Amino acid sequence: MTQTIEASGAATPPRDIDASKSRPASRRKGAGAGAAAYWEAAPMALVFFLFFVLPLVVVLVVSFWKYNSYSITPAFIFDNYTGVFDGCLTSLPSLCTTFATYLSTFKFCLIVWLVTLVLGFTIAYFLAFHVRTTTMQIVLALLCIIPFWTSNVIRMISWIPLLGRNGLINQILVDAGLVDQPVEWLLYSDFAVTLAFVHLLTAFMLVPILNSMMRIDRSLIEAARDAGASGAQVLWNVVIPLSKTGITIGSIFVVTLVMGDFITIGVMGGQQIASVGKAINVQTSYLQFPLAAANAVVLLLITLGIIFALTRVIDIRKEL
């Protein structure tokens, strides 16, 4: 018996030694896996740095430079930022050019966001809950998305023959006797800009919401109906809360695209409607790069503030 105990006791230390020897190997393995993960992320990090971070740094640096009608001089001055809001405080309560421009941009941003949200949510709800077969869901989703693969400029300009003074819609209205003369506000107006924005950006709201709705467990909806909930109650208490991630992501897409747009507003507004993006475009065309850079930094900060407010409503990282 004593020999057995001694034998077993003598056999124990080698096991401890083996376990202690295995720890550095596991640590080395973990360190190697961590290094491999960094190397795998390095190409994307390099692309992100070269094409996103570095251009933003250049814009920020140029926004402090000095310029005149024929030269740009490296410096560190705040004249460009004060020039963006020149006279805005002294002219209150009337709006200066900068405040009026931002107000016009916010107006389009809010209207387009509301319309695309209603359209995107409605279409996504129909595809997710009223189309029974997966094949038909895919086919109908592709029918909604494929037109958005064409150029934005082509889809935007396609409205001009329809909305123009001698366009198809005005011809139908005049021939039907509904109006005595062509309607002027259909084109080169706020209505035309909003219509073009909705046409161009609805897909950016539809796809994230549809993705969120397709992930909803259908048993939750059945349980709500079995508990006596009406259709409106199921929509408000089950579908919308579980789709809030898609709504937030779609909202970020739409808001950021409208805030920085200048082509749509320029073409559909007849170069008569102000926006921040269009103001920056005009400044660059006159070679006022430092002033345009300062305006771009201000626009970026305001847009980031809007995105931050949206992400406070719902933490996207926890929901994805």
N, C-alpha and C positions, 0 to 999 in steps of 0.2 A: 504493500500500500504506500509506504514511504517512498519507495522507488518510483512508483507511478506519479506521486505528487511532484517529486523532484524532476522527473522527466517532463511532466507537463509544465512545471515552472521554468525548466531550462529551455523549453520550446517557445515560451512566450516572448522573450526579448527580441529574437530575430524578426517576429512579426511586427513589433513596434519599430524596429529599425527599418524594415521594408516600408512601413507606412510613412515614416519620417522622410525616407528617401523619395517617396512618390510625390510629396508636397511640392518641392521645387519644380518637378517636371510638370505638374498640373498648372503651377503658376506661369511657367514658361509658355505652356500651351495657351493659357488665357491671354497672356501678353501678345503672343503671336497672332491670335484671333483678333485682338483689338487693333493691332497694327495693320492687319489685312483689311479690316473694316475702314480704317482711315484711307488706305491706298485706294480702295474701291470708290470712296466718296470724293477722292481728290480730283478726278477729271471734271465732275459736275461742279465742284466747288471752284475750280479754275475758270470754267465757263461763266459761272455766276459772278465771279469777281471781275472778269474782263468785260462782260457785256452788260452788267447791271451796276455793281458797286463802283467800278472805276468811272463810268460815264457820269454817275451822280456826283462823285467827288469833283470831277472836272467842271460840271455845271455849278456846283457850290463855290469852287475857287473863282471861276470867271465872274460870278455874280458880285464879287468885291472889287473887280478891276475898274479902271477909269477908261472912259471912252469919249470921243468926240466924233465929228462928222467924217473924219478921214483916218483915224487911228484908234487902236486899243492898247492901253498901257497897263502892264501888271502893277497892281497896287493892293492896298487893303483899306477900302473906304466903304462907308455905308450909304453913300449918296444914291446908289441904285435902289436900295430898299425904301429910302425916304421918297425917292421919285415915284415909286409905285403908288404910294398913298399920299402924293403931294396934294395939299389942299382939302383932303377928305375930312379932317376934323374941323377946320375953319368954316367949311361950307354947310355943316349940319344946321338944321335938320334936312336940308336938301342933299341929295346923293351926289357924290363926286363921280367921275367917270369909272374909277376902279370899283367902287361899291355898286354902282348901277350894273357894271359888267358882271360882277359876281352874283348879284341878285338875279339877273337874266339867266345865268348858268344854273343857279340853284333851282329856278323855276322849271327849266327843262328837265333837270335831274329828278325833281320830285314827281312831275307829271309822268315822265317816261317810266320811272320806277313803279308807280302805282299801276299804270296800264299794263306793263309787262308782267307785273306780279299777278294781276287778275287773269290775264291770258295764259301765262305759263302755268299757274296753279290749276286752272280749269282744265287745260289740255292734259296736264300730267295726271290729274285725278281721273279723267275719263280713260286714259290709257292704262292706268294702274289698276282701277277697280271695276271698270265696266267692260273692258275688252278681256274676254275669258281665256283665250289661247295665247300662248307665248309667241307663236309664229305671227299672229296678227298684231300683237303688241310691237314686235320688232319691225314689221312692215310699216305700220302706221307711224312709228317713231322715226323711221328712216324717211318717210314722206315729209315729215315735219322738219327734218334736219338737213336733208340733201340740198334743198334750195339755198341754204346758208353756206354751202361750200363754194358758191360762185362769188365773184368779186363784190365787195361792198359798194364800190363806185357804180358798177353796172346795175345792181339792184336799186341803188338810190336814184340814178338817172332815169330808170325805167318809169318812175312816177311822173316825170315831166310831160310826156305825151298824154298822160291821163288827166293831169291836174291843170294844164296850161289854159290860157284864155281860149284858145282854139282846140283844146284837147277833147278827148272822147267824152268825159263826164259833162263838160259844159255843152257840148253838142247835144247830148241826150237831154239835158235839162231844158235847153232852148227849144229843141224840136218837140218835146213833150208839153211845152207851154207852161212849165213850172216857174220859169224866170223869163224876164223880158230881154235881158242882156247877160253875157257871160259873167260868172261869179269871179271876182278878183282875188278873194282871200284863199282860194284853194292852193295856189302856188306862190312861192316867195313870201311866206308868212310863218307865224308861229305854228299854225296848224300843219303846214307842210313839213316843217322841221320835226315836230312831234311825231307825225305819221312815219317819216323816214326813220327816226330813231327806234320807234316801236317795231317797225319792219326789220331793222338790222339787228336788234338786240334781244328779241323775244327768245331766241334759242338759248342765249346765255342764261336766261332765267328758267327756261323749261327743263333743260337737261339736269341741273343739280336737284331740282325739286322732284323730277321723275325718279332719279336715282334714290332719293330718300324714301319716296313712297313705295318703291319696289322692295325695299328692305323691311317694310312694316309687316309684322306677323299678323296674318289674316285672322288668327284665332282671337286676337285682341278685339277686332271689330265684331266678330261673331259674339264674343262674350258681352260686349257693350249692348248689342242688339237683344241678346237674351235677357239682359238686365232691364230691358224696357226703354233704352235710349232711342230717341228719334234720330232721323238722318242728320238733322242739323246738330244735335248733341254729339253724335259720333264724329262728325266733321270737326267741331270746335274742340272737343275734349280728347280726341284720340288722334285723328289724322293730322291736324295742324301742329300740335305739340311734337309729334314724331317726325314732322317734315321741316322743323325749324332750322335744321342744319342746311338743308338744300335751299331754303328761302334766304338764309343769311349769305351763303356762298353766291347765289344768283344775284342778290342785291349788291354785293361787293363788285361783281363783274359789271353790272349795269351802271352803277354809280361812277366807278372809275373811268369807264369808257365815255360816258357823257361828259364828265368833268373836263377831260382833256381833249375832246373832239373839236376840230375846227373845219374839217372838210364838209361834213354833213350840214352844219349850220351855214357855211359859206355858200354851198351849192343850192340847197333847198330854201335858204333865206334870202337868196339874191344878193349876197354880200351886204345886207342891210341890217342884220341882227347881230348884236354883240355877244361875245362869249370870251371867256378867259383864254381858251386855246387859240381862238382867232386873233386875239390881241397879241399873244406871244408870236404867232405866225407873222403878223404884220411887223412887229419889232425886228424879227430876224430878217425879214425881207429888206428892211432899211438898214441892215448891218448894225443894229443896236444890240449886239450880243450880250453885253453885261446886264443891260436893263431887262432883256428877255430872260436871261438866266435867273435874275432876282425874282422876276414874276413867276418863273417856273418853280423856284424853291418855295415861294409862298403858296402856290397852287398845290405842290406836293404835300406841304405841311397840313393844309386844310383837308386834302383828300385822305391823308393818313389819319387825321382826327376823326373824319367820318367813319373810316374803316374801324378805328379803335372803338368808337361808340357802338357800331354794329356788333363787334366781337364781345362787347360787354353784355349785350343782350343774351348771347348764347356763346359759350366757349366751344369753338369748333373742334379743338383738339380732343376734348372729352367725348364728343359725339361721333367723330369719324371712326 
